[in-house]
Amino acid sequence: MTVHELVARFPEIPADLHGEPVLERFASTLGPLLGLSNKPSPCSSQHDAGNHYYLKLVGPLSIYGYGLTSREKLLAQLEELIQRHDADPDGFAASLLPEDVVDREVRGPGCD
């Protein structure tokens, strides 16, 4: 996945990060998992694998966008995710999922 594809898929990624070399490595290294990621519904009661990938991989970028973490901390976090993946790709993907992950996102009562 390229940075362009990443930000097109997740427009919540702040524009000031689009030119960061670590974001480019993040997109290319974690592209397969990012391709499976999907933002959970606000009324989700249980998350599927795609929701968990989103929360763990894209979530920190959103948190930065809200101004709740510093740029330096975020960039270090992205670098750490890349390093963990490179050390053990299969183990990394598994580490993002809790034991009780569901096959399909479950939404609470009254949600479409």
Secondary structure, 3 states (H helix, E strand, C coil): CCHHHHHHHCCCCCHHHCCCHHHHHHHHHHHHHHHHCCCCCCCEEECEHHHHHHHHHHHHHHHHHCCCCCHHHHHHHHHHHHHHHHHCHHHHHHHCCCCCCECCCEECCCCC
